[in-house]
Amino acid sequence: MDEILTQAAVDVAINLQLRAGDAIYVALARQTKHSLISWDKEQLQKASTIITTYTPATYVFPQSEGEEPTQQ
């Protein structure tokens, strides 16, 4: 982890009242402009205020051209 991600994770942990490990994933998703996919309900609820979140059950996985959409 670089200093920028570390500080972003600390800020997320403080501002969203998340555990350090959860905050790292949220900060990384935010920094890379990706959605967060997790089974952790608390993490998803709190992170949804700053990034897009999904459970694995609600995320629609991208498919190759010509394939039908799949949901797991």
Predicted model as a PDB file, atoms N, CA, C, CB and O in Angstrom, pLDDT in the B-factor column:
MODEL        1                                                                  
ATOM      1  N   MET A   1       0.841  -1.179   0.000  1.00 82.00           N  
ATOM      2  CA  MET A   1       0.000   0.000   0.000  1.00 82.00           C  
ATOM      3  C   MET A   1       0.878   1.231   0.000  1.00 82.00           C  
ATOM      4  CB  MET A   1      -0.952   0.004   1.206  1.00 82.00           C  
ATOM      5  O   MET A   1       1.847   1.325   0.753  1.00 82.00           O  
ATOM      6  N   ASP A   2       0.521   2.177  -0.860  1.00 94.00           N  
ATOM      7  CA  ASP A   2       1.282   3.425  -0.864  1.00 94.00           C  
ATOM      8  C   ASP A   2       0.676   4.411   0.143  1.00 94.00           C  
ATOM      9  CB  ASP A   2       1.308   4.046  -2.289  1.00 94.00           C  
ATOM     10  O   ASP A   2      -0.372   4.152   0.736  1.00 94.00           O  
ATOM     11  N   GLU A   3       1.348   5.525   0.317  1.00 96.00           N  
ATOM     12  CA  GLU A   3       0.913   6.519   1.303  1.00 96.00           C  
ATOM     13  C   GLU A   3      -0.460   7.097   0.976  1.00 96.00           C  
ATOM     14  CB  GLU A   3       1.930   7.643   1.391  1.00 96.00           C  
ATOM     15  O   GLU A   3      -1.253   7.360   1.880  1.00 96.00           O  
ATOM     16  N   ILE A   4      -0.740   7.295  -0.296  1.00 96.00           N  
ATOM     17  CA  ILE A   4      -2.018   7.878  -0.688  1.00 96.00           C  
ATOM     18  C   ILE A   4      -3.171   6.945  -0.335  1.00 96.00           C  
ATOM     19  CB  ILE A   4      -2.027   8.189  -2.188  1.00 96.00           C  
ATOM     20  O   ILE A   4      -4.181   7.381   0.218  1.00 96.00           O  
ATOM     21  N   LEU A   5      -3.020   5.650  -0.658  1.00 96.00           N  
ATOM     22  CA  LEU A   5      -4.059   4.687  -0.325  1.00 96.00           C  
ATOM     23  C   LEU A   5      -4.182   4.519   1.189  1.00 96.00           C  
ATOM     24  CB  LEU A   5      -3.766   3.340  -0.986  1.00 96.00           C  
ATOM     25  O   LEU A   5      -5.289   4.396   1.713  1.00 96.00           O  
ATOM     26  N   THR A   6      -3.063   4.513   1.881  1.00 97.00           N  
ATOM     27  CA  THR A   6      -3.096   4.396   3.338  1.00 97.00           C  
ATOM     28  C   THR A   6      -3.882   5.542   3.958  1.00 97.00           C  
ATOM     29  CB  THR A   6      -1.676   4.365   3.906  1.00 97.00           C  
ATOM     30  O   THR A   6      -4.731   5.319   4.821  1.00 97.00           O  
ATOM     31  N   GLN A   7      -3.603   6.766   3.525  1.00 97.00           N  
ATOM     32  CA  GLN A   7      -4.315   7.920   4.075  1.00 97.00           C  
ATOM     33  C   GLN A   7      -5.786   7.888   3.689  1.00 97.00           C  
ATOM     34  CB  GLN A   7      -3.675   9.225   3.593  1.00 97.00           C  
ATOM     35  O   GLN A   7      -6.642   8.244   4.500  1.00 97.00           O  
ATOM     36  N   ALA A   8      -6.096   7.468   2.464  1.00 97.00           N  
ATOM     37  CA  ALA A   8      -7.489   7.362   2.033  1.00 97.00           C  
ATOM     38  C   ALA A   8      -8.230   6.330   2.891  1.00 97.00           C  
ATOM     39  CB  ALA A   8      -7.568   6.976   0.532  1.00 97.00           C  
ATOM     40  O   ALA A   8      -9.383   6.551   3.264  1.00 97.00           O  
ATOM     41  N   ALA A   9      -7.580   5.216   3.203  1.00 97.00           N  
ATOM     42  CA  ALA A   9      -8.193   4.186   4.042  1.00 97.00           C  
ATOM     43  C   ALA A   9      -8.424   4.685   5.464  1.00 97.00           C  
ATOM     44  CB  ALA A   9      -7.320   2.937   4.066  1.00 97.00           C  
ATOM     45  O   ALA A   9      -9.454   4.389   6.068  1.00 97.00           O  
ATOM     46  N   VAL A  10      -7.480   5.430   5.992  1.00 97.00           N  
ATOM     47  CA  VAL A  10      -7.642   6.019   7.325  1.00 97.00           C  
ATOM     48  C   VAL A  10      -8.826   6.975   7.328  1.00 97.00           C  
ATOM     49  CB  VAL A  10      -6.352   6.756   7.765  1.00 97.00           C  
ATOM     50  O   VAL A  10      -9.648   6.948   8.244  1.00 97.00           O  
ATOM     51  N   ASP A  11      -8.914   7.820   6.304  1.00 97.00           N  
ATOM     52  CA  ASP A  11     -10.033   8.771   6.200  1.00 97.00           C  
ATOM     53  C   ASP A  11     -11.374   8.044   6.108  1.00 97.00           C  
ATOM     54  CB  ASP A  11      -9.850   9.683   4.975  1.00 97.00           C  
ATOM     55  O   ASP A  11     -12.339   8.422   6.771  1.00 97.00           O  
ATOM     56  N   VAL A  12     -11.427   7.000   5.283  1.00 98.00           N  
ATOM     57  CA  VAL A  12     -12.659   6.216   5.141  1.00 98.00           C  
ATOM     58  C   VAL A  12     -13.009   5.564   6.475  1.00 98.00           C  
ATOM     59  CB  VAL A  12     -12.506   5.136   4.031  1.00 98.00           C  
ATOM     60  O   VAL A  12     -14.165   5.606   6.895  1.00 98.00           O  
ATOM     61  N   ALA A  13     -12.036   4.968   7.139  1.00 98.00           N  
ATOM     62  CA  ALA A  13     -12.281   4.307   8.425  1.00 98.00           C  
ATOM     63  C   ALA A  13     -12.861   5.279   9.448  1.00 98.00           C  
ATOM     64  CB  ALA A  13     -10.984   3.694   8.966  1.00 98.00           C  
ATOM     65  O   ALA A  13     -13.797   4.948  10.174  1.00 98.00           O  
ATOM     66  N   ILE A  14     -12.300   6.468   9.494  1.00 98.00           N  
ATOM     67  CA  ILE A  14     -12.767   7.476  10.451  1.00 98.00           C  
ATOM     68  C   ILE A  14     -14.138   8.002  10.054  1.00 98.00           C  
ATOM     69  CB  ILE A  14     -11.765   8.637  10.547  1.00 98.00           C  
ATOM     70  O   ILE A  14     -15.053   8.038  10.877  1.00 98.00           O  
ATOM     71  N   ASN A  15     -14.284   8.409   8.804  1.00 97.00           N  
ATOM     72  CA  ASN A  15     -15.524   9.047   8.361  1.00 97.00           C  
ATOM     73  C   ASN A  15     -16.720   8.103   8.299  1.00 97.00           C  
ATOM     74  CB  ASN A  15     -15.316   9.656   7.016  1.00 97.00           C  
ATOM     75  O   ASN A  15     -17.849   8.509   8.576  1.00 97.00           O  
ATOM     76  N   LEU A  16     -16.477   6.848   7.936  1.00 98.00           N  
ATOM     77  CA  LEU A  16     -17.582   5.895   7.805  1.00 98.00           C  
ATOM     78  C   LEU A  16     -17.677   4.938   8.990  1.00 98.00           C  
ATOM     79  CB  LEU A  16     -17.428   5.102   6.527  1.00 98.00           C  
ATOM     80  O   LEU A  16     -18.561   4.083   9.036  1.00 98.00           O  
ATOM     81  N   GLN A  17     -16.755   5.087   9.954  1.00 98.00           N  
ATOM     82  CA  GLN A  17     -16.720   4.206  11.121  1.00 98.00           C  
ATOM     83  C   GLN A  17     -16.621   2.735  10.697  1.00 98.00           C  
ATOM     84  CB  GLN A  17     -17.972   4.424  11.991  1.00 98.00           C  
ATOM     85  O   GLN A  17     -17.398   1.891  11.142  1.00 98.00           O  
ATOM     86  N   LEU A  18     -15.648   2.452   9.828  1.00 98.00           N  
ATOM     87  CA  LEU A  18     -15.390   1.093   9.355  1.00 98.00           C  
ATOM     88  C   LEU A  18     -14.105   0.555   9.967  1.00 98.00           C  
ATOM     89  CB  LEU A  18     -15.305   1.058   7.817  1.00 98.00           C  
ATOM     90  O   LEU A  18     -13.206   1.315  10.328  1.00 98.00           O  
ATOM     91  N   ARG A  19     -14.033  -0.763  10.078  1.00 97.00           N  
ATOM     92  CA  ARG A  19     -12.789  -1.408  10.508  1.00 97.00           C  
ATOM     93  C   ARG A  19     -11.720  -1.165   9.439  1.00 97.00           C  
ATOM     94  CB  ARG A  19     -13.002  -2.950  10.752  1.00 97.00           C  
ATOM     95  O   ARG A  19     -12.038  -0.929   8.274  1.00 97.00           O  
ATOM     96  N   ALA A  20     -10.472  -1.224   9.844  1.00 96.00           N  
ATOM     97  CA  ALA A  20      -9.358  -0.910   8.942  1.00 96.00           C  
ATOM     98  C   ALA A  20      -9.375  -1.763   7.681  1.00 96.00           C  
ATOM     99  CB  ALA A  20      -8.037  -1.097   9.662  1.00 96.00           C  
ATOM    100  O   ALA A  20      -9.235  -1.231   6.580  1.00 96.00           O  
ATOM    101  N   GLY A  21      -9.541  -3.067   7.818  1.00 96.00           N  
ATOM    102  CA  GLY A  21      -9.549  -3.950   6.651  1.00 96.00           C  
ATOM    103  C   GLY A  21     -10.655  -3.603   5.676  1.00 96.00           C  
ATOM    104  O   GLY A  21     -10.435  -3.571   4.465  1.00 96.00           O  
ATOM    105  N   ASP A  22     -11.860  -3.340   6.205  1.00 97.00           N  
ATOM    106  CA  ASP A  22     -12.982  -2.952   5.350  1.00 97.00           C  
ATOM    107  C   ASP A  22     -12.719  -1.610   4.673  1.00 97.00           C  
ATOM    108  CB  ASP A  22     -14.277  -2.884   6.166  1.00 97.00           C  
ATOM    109  O   ASP A  22     -13.057  -1.419   3.505  1.00 97.00           O  
ATOM    110  N   ALA A  23     -12.121  -0.696   5.406  1.00 98.00           N  
ATOM    111  CA  ALA A  23     -11.842   0.642   4.873  1.00 98.00           C  
ATOM    112  C   ALA A  23     -10.827   0.584   3.728  1.00 98.00           C  
ATOM    113  CB  ALA A  23     -11.321   1.561   5.989  1.00 98.00           C  
ATOM    114  O   ALA A  23     -10.912   1.376   2.789  1.00 98.00           O  
ATOM    115  N   ILE A  24      -9.883  -0.332   3.796  1.00 97.00           N  
ATOM    116  CA  ILE A  24      -8.903  -0.461   2.716  1.00 97.00           C  
ATOM    117  C   ILE A  24      -9.594  -0.830   1.411  1.00 97.00           C  
ATOM    118  CB  ILE A  24      -7.839  -1.515   3.070  1.00 97.00           C  
ATOM    119  O   ILE A  24      -9.309  -0.245   0.367  1.00 97.00           O  
ATOM    120  N   TYR A  25     -10.506  -1.806   1.471  1.00 98.00           N  
ATOM    121  CA  TYR A  25     -11.235  -2.205   0.254  1.00 98.00           C  
ATOM    122  C   TYR A  25     -12.086  -1.067  -0.293  1.00 98.00           C  
ATOM    123  CB  TYR A  25     -12.123  -3.416   0.540  1.00 98.00           C  
ATOM    124  O   TYR A  25     -12.150  -0.866  -1.506  1.00 98.00           O  
ATOM    125  N   VAL A  26     -12.732  -0.332   0.584  1.00 98.00           N  
ATOM    126  CA  VAL A  26     -13.570   0.801   0.156  1.00 98.00           C  
ATOM    127  C   VAL A  26     -12.699   1.887  -0.467  1.00 98.00           C  
ATOM    128  CB  VAL A  26     -14.377   1.379   1.353  1.00 98.00           C  
ATOM    129  O   VAL A  26     -13.028   2.417  -1.528  1.00 98.00           O  
ATOM    130  N   ALA A  27     -11.604   2.213   0.183  1.00 98.00           N  
ATOM    131  CA  ALA A  27     -10.713   3.252  -0.334  1.00 98.00           C  
ATOM    132  C   ALA A  27     -10.114   2.842  -1.681  1.00 98.00           C  
ATOM    133  CB  ALA A  27      -9.592   3.545   0.676  1.00 98.00           C  
ATOM    134  O   ALA A  27      -9.993   3.673  -2.580  1.00 98.00           O  
ATOM    135  N   LEU A  28      -9.743   1.582  -1.824  1.00 97.00           N  
ATOM    136  CA  LEU A  28      -9.182   1.098  -3.080  1.00 97.00           C  
ATOM    137  C   LEU A  28     -10.225   1.148  -4.200  1.00 97.00           C  
ATOM    138  CB  LEU A  28      -8.652  -0.335  -2.909  1.00 97.00           C  
ATOM    139  O   LEU A  28      -9.917   1.571  -5.314  1.00 97.00           O  
ATOM    140  N   ALA A  29     -11.435   0.727  -3.913  1.00 97.00           N  
ATOM    141  CA  ALA A  29     -12.502   0.792  -4.912  1.00 97.00           C  
ATOM    142  C   ALA A  29     -12.753   2.236  -5.328  1.00 97.00           C  
ATOM    143  CB  ALA A  29     -13.798   0.161  -4.367  1.00 97.00           C  
ATOM    144  O   ALA A  29     -12.924   2.526  -6.512  1.00 97.00           O  
ATOM    145  N   ARG A  30     -12.775   3.128  -4.367  1.00 97.00           N  
ATOM    146  CA  ARG A  30     -13.002   4.554  -4.667  1.00 97.00           C  
ATOM    147  C   ARG A  30     -11.851   5.117  -5.505  1.00 97.00           C  
ATOM    148  CB  ARG A  30     -13.155   5.370  -3.353  1.00 97.00           C  
ATOM    149  O   ARG A  30     -12.073   5.823  -6.489  1.00 97.00           O  
ATOM    150  N   GLN A  31     -10.634   4.800  -5.105  1.00 96.00           N  
ATOM    151  CA  GLN A  31      -9.450   5.325  -5.788  1.00 96.00           C  
ATOM    152  C   GLN A  31      -9.361   4.823  -7.230  1.00 96.00           C  
ATOM    153  CB  GLN A  31      -8.184   4.937  -5.022  1.00 96.00           C  
ATOM    154  O   GLN A  31      -8.920   5.555  -8.116  1.00 96.00           O  
ATOM    155  N   THR A  32      -9.772   3.589  -7.465  1.00 96.00           N  
ATOM    156  CA  THR A  32      -9.684   3.004  -8.805  1.00 96.00           C  
ATOM    157  C   THR A  32     -10.975   3.154  -9.606  1.00 96.00           C  
ATOM    158  CB  THR A  32      -9.327   1.541  -8.701  1.00 96.00           C  
ATOM    159  O   THR A  32     -11.081   2.682 -10.738  1.00 96.00           O  
ATOM    160  N   LYS A  33     -11.965   3.829  -8.987  1.00 96.00           N  
ATOM    161  CA  LYS A  33     -13.259   4.074  -9.641  1.00 96.00           C  
ATOM    162  C   LYS A  33     -13.960   2.766 -10.018  1.00 96.00           C  
ATOM    163  CB  LYS A  33     -13.064   4.939 -10.896  1.00 96.00           C  
ATOM    164  O   LYS A  33     -14.524   2.636 -11.104  1.00 96.00           O  
ATOM    165  N   HIS A  34     -13.910   1.796  -9.091  1.00 96.00           N  
ATOM    166  CA  HIS A  34     -14.596   0.514  -9.254  1.00 96.00           C  
ATOM    167  C   HIS A  34     -15.686   0.388  -8.202  1.00 96.00           C  
ATOM    168  CB  HIS A  34     -13.599  -0.670  -9.153  1.00 96.00           C  
ATOM    169  O   HIS A  34     -15.653   1.060  -7.171  1.00 96.00           O  
ATOM    170  N   SER A  35     -16.636  -0.468  -8.471  1.00 96.00           N  
ATOM    171  CA  SER A  35     -17.662  -0.787  -7.485  1.00 96.00           C  
ATOM    172  C   SER A  35     -17.087  -1.762  -6.462  1.00 96.00           C  
ATOM    173  CB  SER A  35     -18.924  -1.383  -8.169  1.00 96.00           C  
ATOM    174  O   SER A  35     -16.095  -2.443  -6.719  1.00 96.00           O  
ATOM    175  N   LEU A  36     -17.724  -1.813  -5.310  1.00 97.00           N  
ATOM    176  CA  LEU A  36     -17.340  -2.760  -4.272  1.00 97.00           C  
ATOM    177  C   LEU A  36     -18.345  -3.898  -4.268  1.00 97.00           C  
ATOM    178  CB  LEU A  36     -17.265  -2.073  -2.876  1.00 97.00           C  
ATOM    179  O   LEU A  36     -19.553  -3.666  -4.208  1.00 97.00           O  
ATOM    180  N   ILE A  37     -17.854  -5.121  -4.330  1.00 97.00           N  
ATOM    181  CA  ILE A  37     -18.698  -6.306  -4.258  1.00 97.00           C  
ATOM    182  C   ILE A  37     -18.304  -7.058  -2.995  1.00 97.00           C  
ATOM    183  CB  ILE A  37     -18.549  -7.211  -5.542  1.00 97.00           C  
ATOM    184  O   ILE A  37     -17.154  -7.466  -2.836  1.00 97.00           O  
ATOM    185  N   SER A  38     -19.270  -7.236  -2.101  1.00 97.00           N  
ATOM    186  CA  SER A  38     -18.964  -7.845  -0.801  1.00 97.00           C  
ATOM    187  C   SER A  38     -20.217  -8.489  -0.219  1.00 97.00           C  
ATOM    188  CB  SER A  38     -18.394  -6.790   0.181  1.00 97.00           C  
ATOM    189  O   SER A  38     -21.337  -8.117  -0.567  1.00 97.00           O  
ATOM    190  N   TRP A  39     -20.017  -9.453   0.664  1.00 97.00           N  
ATOM    191  CA  TRP A  39     -21.132 -10.023   1.423  1.00 97.00           C  
ATOM    192  C   TRP A  39     -21.337  -9.267   2.731  1.00 97.00           C  
ATOM    193  CB  TRP A  39     -20.887 -11.516   1.705  1.00 97.00           C  
ATOM    194  O   TRP A  39     -22.345  -9.474   3.406  1.00 97.00           O  
ATOM    195  N   ASP A  40     -20.400  -8.396   3.102  1.00 97.00           N  
ATOM    196  CA  ASP A  40     -20.441  -7.700   4.395  1.00 97.00           C  
ATOM    197  C   ASP A  40     -21.487  -6.584   4.354  1.00 97.00           C  
ATOM    198  CB  ASP A  40     -19.041  -7.120   4.755  1.00 97.00           C  
ATOM    199  O   ASP A  40     -21.267  -5.546   3.730  1.00 97.00           O  
ATOM    200  N   LYS A  41     -22.624  -6.799   5.019  1.00 97.00           N  
ATOM    201  CA  LYS A  41     -23.742  -5.842   4.958  1.00 97.00           C  
ATOM    202  C   LYS A  41     -23.387  -4.479   5.531  1.00 97.00           C  
ATOM    203  CB  LYS A  41     -24.936  -6.397   5.700  1.00 97.00           C  
ATOM    204  O   LYS A  41     -23.766  -3.449   4.974  1.00 97.00           O  
ATOM    205  N   GLU A  42     -22.664  -4.470   6.637  1.00 97.00           N  
ATOM    206  CA  GLU A  42     -22.269  -3.193   7.249  1.00 97.00           C  
ATOM    207  C   GLU A  42     -21.349  -2.414   6.314  1.00 97.00           C  
ATOM    208  CB  GLU A  42     -21.569  -3.433   8.608  1.00 97.00           C  
ATOM    209  O   GLU A  42     -21.526  -1.212   6.113  1.00 97.00           O  
ATOM    210  N   GLN A  43     -20.373  -3.103   5.752  1.00 98.00           N  
ATOM    211  CA  GLN A  43     -19.437  -2.461   4.827  1.00 98.00           C  
ATOM    212  C   GLN A  43     -20.185  -1.892   3.621  1.00 98.00           C  
ATOM    213  CB  GLN A  43     -18.358  -3.464   4.363  1.00 98.00           C  
ATOM    214  O   GLN A  43     -19.935  -0.757   3.215  1.00 98.00           O  
ATOM    215  N   LEU A  44     -21.092  -2.670   3.054  1.00 98.00           N  
ATOM    216  CA  LEU A  44     -21.845  -2.215   1.879  1.00 98.00           C  
ATOM    217  C   LEU A  44     -22.715  -1.011   2.200  1.00 98.00           C  
ATOM    218  CB  LEU A  44     -22.711  -3.344   1.336  1.00 98.00           C  
ATOM    219  O   LEU A  44     -22.758  -0.046   1.436  1.00 98.00           O  
ATOM    220  N   GLN A  45     -23.404  -1.070   3.322  1.00 98.00           N  
ATOM    221  CA  GLN A  45     -24.288   0.039   3.696  1.00 98.00           C  
ATOM    222  C   GLN A  45     -23.500   1.339   3.885  1.00 98.00           C  
ATOM    223  CB  GLN A  45     -25.056  -0.303   4.986  1.00 98.00           C  
ATOM    224  O   GLN A  45     -23.878   2.384   3.356  1.00 98.00           O  
ATOM    225  N   LYS A  46     -22.421   1.265   4.631  1.00 98.00           N  
ATOM    226  CA  LYS A  46     -21.634   2.466   4.903  1.00 98.00           C  
ATOM    227  C   LYS A  46     -20.904   2.954   3.654  1.00 98.00           C  
ATOM    228  CB  LYS A  46     -20.630   2.196   6.020  1.00 98.00           C  
ATOM    229  O   LYS A  46     -20.842   4.157   3.403  1.00 98.00           O  
ATOM    230  N   ALA A  47     -20.357   2.034   2.878  1.00 98.00           N  
ATOM    231  CA  ALA A  47     -19.607   2.420   1.676  1.00 98.00           C  
ATOM    232  C   ALA A  47     -20.512   2.991   0.597  1.00 98.00           C  
ATOM    233  CB  ALA A  47     -18.848   1.225   1.123  1.00 98.00           C  
ATOM    234  O   ALA A  47     -20.062   3.777  -0.236  1.00 98.00           O  
ATOM    235  N   SER A  48     -21.786   2.605   0.603  1.00 97.00           N  
ATOM    236  CA  SER A  48     -22.703   3.064  -0.448  1.00 97.00           C  
ATOM    237  C   SER A  48     -22.909   4.574  -0.433  1.00 97.00           C  
ATOM    238  CB  SER A  48     -24.042   2.375  -0.300  1.00 97.00           C  
ATOM    239  O   SER A  48     -23.469   5.132  -1.377  1.00 97.00           O  
ATOM    240  N   THR A  49     -22.464   5.237   0.624  1.00 97.00           N  
ATOM    241  CA  THR A  49     -22.557   6.698   0.664  1.00 97.00           C  
ATOM    242  C   THR A  49     -21.485   7.367  -0.189  1.00 97.00           C  
ATOM    243  CB  THR A  49     -22.449   7.188   2.097  1.00 97.00           C  
ATOM    244  O   THR A  49     -21.590   8.551  -0.508  1.00 97.00           O  
ATOM    245  N   ILE A  50     -20.439   6.598  -0.561  1.00 97.00           N  
ATOM    246  CA  ILE A  50     -19.357   7.216  -1.354  1.00 97.00           C  
ATOM    247  C   ILE A  50     -19.006   6.457  -2.635  1.00 97.00           C  
ATOM    248  CB  ILE A  50     -18.119   7.331  -0.506  1.00 97.00           C  
ATOM    249  O   ILE A  50     -18.356   7.013  -3.521  1.00 97.00           O  
ATOM    250  N   ILE A  51     -19.430   5.185  -2.744  1.00 97.00           N  
ATOM    251  CA  ILE A  51     -19.160   4.401  -3.961  1.00 97.00           C  
ATOM    252  C   ILE A  51     -20.359   3.506  -4.258  1.00 97.00           C  
ATOM    253  CB  ILE A  51     -17.860   3.543  -3.804  1.00 97.00           C  
ATOM    254  O   ILE A  51     -21.244   3.347  -3.417  1.00 97.00           O  
ATOM    255  N   THR A  52     -20.384   2.931  -5.439  1.00 97.00           N  
ATOM    256  CA  THR A  52     -21.422   1.977  -5.804  1.00 97.00           C  
ATOM    257  C   THR A  52     -21.070   0.626  -5.196  1.00 97.00           C  
ATOM    258  CB  THR A  52     -21.576   1.873  -7.351  1.00 97.00           C  
ATOM    259  O   THR A  52     -19.927   0.176  -5.282  1.00 97.00           O  
ATOM    260  N   THR A  53     -22.060  -0.020  -4.580  1.00 97.00           N  
ATOM    261  CA  THR A  53     -21.815  -1.292  -3.915  1.00 97.00           C  
ATOM    262  C   THR A  53     -22.814  -2.348  -4.377  1.00 97.00           C  
ATOM    263  CB  THR A  53     -21.886  -1.122  -2.396  1.00 97.00           C  
ATOM    264  O   THR A  53     -23.939  -2.033  -4.765  1.00 97.00           O  
ATOM    265  N   TYR A  54     -22.386  -3.593  -4.326  1.00 97.00           N  
ATOM    266  CA  TYR A  54     -23.217  -4.748  -4.687  1.00 97.00           C  
ATOM    267  C   TYR A  54     -22.870  -5.915  -3.783  1.00 97.00           C  
ATOM    268  CB  TYR A  54     -23.023  -5.138  -6.179  1.00 97.00           C  
ATOM    269  O   TYR A  54     -21.779  -5.977  -3.216  1.00 97.00           O  
ATOM    270  N   THR A  55     -23.816  -6.842  -3.656  1.00 97.00           N  
ATOM    271  CA  THR A  55     -23.483  -8.162  -3.127  1.00 97.00           C  
ATOM    272  C   THR A  55     -23.167  -9.016  -4.346  1.00 97.00           C  
ATOM    273  CB  THR A  55     -24.665  -8.784  -2.244  1.00 97.00           C  
ATOM    274  O   THR A  55     -23.548  -8.653  -5.459  1.00 97.00           O  
ATOM    275  N   PRO A  56     -22.485 -10.136  -4.167  1.00 95.00           N  
ATOM    276  CA  PRO A  56     -22.260 -11.015  -5.322  1.00 95.00           C  
ATOM    277  C   PRO A  56     -23.576 -11.470  -5.962  1.00 95.00           C  
ATOM    278  CB  PRO A  56     -21.441 -12.239  -4.899  1.00 95.00           C  
ATOM    279  O   PRO A  56     -23.621 -11.745  -7.161  1.00 95.00           O  
ATOM    280  N   ALA A  57     -24.630 -11.547  -5.174  1.00 94.00           N  
ATOM    281  CA  ALA A  57     -25.929 -11.982  -5.700  1.00 94.00           C  
ATOM    282  C   ALA A  57     -26.610 -10.908  -6.550  1.00 94.00           C  
ATOM    283  CB  ALA A  57     -26.844 -12.375  -4.554  1.00 94.00           C  
ATOM    284  O   ALA A  57     -27.425 -11.236  -7.413  1.00 94.00           O  
ATOM    285  N   THR A  58     -26.290  -9.636  -6.322  1.00 95.00           N  
ATOM    286  CA  THR A  58     -26.964  -8.564  -7.063  1.00 95.00           C  
ATOM    287  C   THR A  58     -26.129  -7.991  -8.208  1.00 95.00           C  
ATOM    288  CB  THR A  58     -27.330  -7.454  -6.118  1.00 95.00           C  
ATOM    289  O   THR A  58     -26.639  -7.239  -9.038  1.00 95.00           O  
ATOM    290  N   TYR A  59     -24.854  -8.347  -8.249  1.00 93.00           N  
ATOM    291  CA  TYR A  59     -23.993  -7.825  -9.306  1.00 93.00           C  
ATOM    292  C   TYR A  59     -24.213  -8.601 -10.602  1.00 93.00           C  
ATOM    293  CB  TYR A  59     -22.512  -7.895  -8.884  1.00 93.00           C  
ATOM    294  O   TYR A  59     -24.197  -9.832 -10.609  1.00 93.00           O  
ATOM    295  N   VAL A  60     -24.418  -7.873 -11.694  1.00 90.00           N  
ATOM    296  CA  VAL A  60     -24.552  -8.515 -13.000  1.00 90.00           C  
ATOM    297  C   VAL A  60     -23.177  -8.536 -13.645  1.00 90.00           C  
ATOM    298  CB  VAL A  60     -25.598  -7.771 -13.910  1.00 90.00           C  
ATOM    299  O   VAL A  60     -22.617  -7.491 -13.975  1.00 90.00           O  
ATOM    300  N   PHE A  61     -22.641  -9.732 -13.819  1.00 83.00           N  
ATOM    301  CA  PHE A  61     -21.297  -9.886 -14.359  1.00 83.00           C  
ATOM    302  C   PHE A  61     -21.292  -9.595 -15.857  1.00 83.00           C  
ATOM    303  CB  PHE A  61     -20.762 -11.304 -14.084  1.00 83.00           C  
ATOM    304  O   PHE A  61     -22.193 -10.034 -16.571  1.00 83.00           O  
ATOM    305  N   PRO A  62     -20.287  -8.856 -16.344  1.00 82.00           N  
ATOM    306  CA  PRO A  62     -20.188  -8.572 -17.784  1.00 82.00           C  
ATOM    307  C   PRO A  62     -20.010  -9.867 -18.569  1.00 82.00           C  
ATOM    308  CB  PRO A  62     -19.010  -7.607 -18.073  1.00 82.00           C  
ATOM    309  O   PRO A  62     -19.421 -10.829 -18.076  1.00 82.00           O  
ATOM    310  N   GLN A  63     -20.518  -9.880 -19.776  1.00 79.00           N  
ATOM    311  CA  GLN A  63     -20.395 -11.062 -20.615  1.00 79.00           C  
ATOM    312  C   GLN A  63     -19.682 -10.712 -21.913  1.00 79.00           C  
ATOM    313  CB  GLN A  63     -21.776 -11.669 -20.905  1.00 79.00           C  
ATOM    314  O   GLN A  63     -19.571  -9.546 -22.292  1.00 79.00           O  
ATOM    315  N   SER A  64     -19.214 -11.731 -22.567  1.00 75.00           N  
ATOM    316  CA  SER A  64     -18.576 -11.555 -23.866  1.00 75.00           C  
ATOM    317  C   SER A  64     -19.650 -11.253 -24.898  1.00 75.00           C  
ATOM    318  CB  SER A  64     -17.756 -12.815 -24.270  1.00 75.00           C  
ATOM    319  O   SER A  64     -20.824 -11.562 -24.695  1.00 75.00           O  
ATOM    320  N   GLU A  65     -19.248 -10.658 -25.984  1.00 71.00           N  
ATOM    321  CA  GLU A  65     -20.185 -10.325 -27.055  1.00 71.00           C  
ATOM    322  C   GLU A  65     -20.941 -11.574 -27.496  1.00 71.00           C  
ATOM    323  CB  GLU A  65     -19.442  -9.691 -28.253  1.00 71.00           C  
ATOM    324  O   GLU A  65     -20.339 -12.620 -27.735  1.00 71.00           O  
ATOM    325  N   GLY A  66     -22.251 -11.460 -27.601  1.00 64.00           N  
ATOM    326  CA  GLY A  66     -23.077 -12.560 -28.057  1.00 64.00           C  
ATOM    327  C   GLY A  66     -23.594 -13.464 -26.948  1.00 64.00           C  
ATOM    328  O   GLY A  66     -24.426 -14.334 -27.206  1.00 64.00           O  
ATOM    329  N   GLU A  67     -23.120 -13.279 -25.718  1.00 60.00           N  
ATOM    330  CA  GLU A  67     -23.591 -14.101 -24.594  1.00 60.00           C  
ATOM    331  C   GLU A  67     -24.749 -13.409 -23.891  1.00 60.00           C  
ATOM    332  CB  GLU A  67     -22.442 -14.377 -23.592  1.00 60.00           C  
ATOM    333  O   GLU A  67     -24.863 -12.184 -23.909  1.00 60.00           O  
ATOM    334  N   GLU A  68     -25.586 -14.195 -23.285  1.00 58.00           N  
ATOM    335  CA  GLU A  68     -26.679 -13.659 -22.470  1.00 58.00           C  
ATOM    336  C   GLU A  68     -26.107 -13.177 -21.144  1.00 58.00           C  
ATOM    337  CB  GLU A  68     -27.795 -14.732 -22.238  1.00 58.00           C  
ATOM    338  O   GLU A  68     -25.138 -13.754 -20.652  1.00 58.00           O  
ATOM    339  N   PRO A  69     -26.690 -12.118 -20.548  1.00 57.00           N  
ATOM    340  CA  PRO A  69     -26.223 -11.674 -19.238  1.00 57.00           C  
ATOM    341  C   PRO A  69     -26.391 -12.773 -18.198  1.00 57.00           C  
ATOM    342  CB  PRO A  69     -26.977 -10.416 -18.801  1.00 57.00           C  
ATOM    343  O   PRO A  69     -27.369 -13.520 -18.226  1.00 57.00           O  
ATOM    344  N   THR A  70     -25.441 -12.869 -17.290  1.00 59.00           N  
ATOM    345  CA  THR A  70     -25.512 -13.862 -16.227  1.00 59.00           C  
ATOM    346  C   THR A  70     -25.514 -13.170 -14.884  1.00 59.00           C  
ATOM    347  CB  THR A  70     -24.344 -14.855 -16.320  1.00 59.00           C  
ATOM    348  O   THR A  70     -24.865 -12.140 -14.700  1.00 59.00           O  
ATOM    349  N   GLN A  71     -26.238 -13.732 -13.962  1.00 59.00           N  
ATOM    350  CA  GLN A  71     -26.240 -13.218 -12.602  1.00 59.00           C  
ATOM    351  C   GLN A  71     -25.963 -14.380 -11.690  1.00 59.00           C  
ATOM    352  CB  GLN A  71     -27.585 -12.517 -12.241  1.00 59.00           C  
ATOM    353  O   GLN A  71     -26.576 -15.439 -11.824  1.00 59.00           O  
ATOM    354  N   GLN A  72     -25.034 -14.195 -10.748  1.00 53.00           N  
ATOM    355  CA  GLN A  72     -24.656 -15.291  -9.858  1.00 53.00           C  
ATOM    356  C   GLN A  72     -25.298 -15.106  -8.523  1.00 53.00           C  
ATOM    357  CB  GLN A  72     -23.146 -15.387  -9.705  1.00 53.00           C  
ATOM    358  O   GLN A  72     -25.105 -15.927  -7.626  1.00 53.00           O  
TER     359      GLN A  72                                                      
ENDMDL                                                                          
END                                                                             
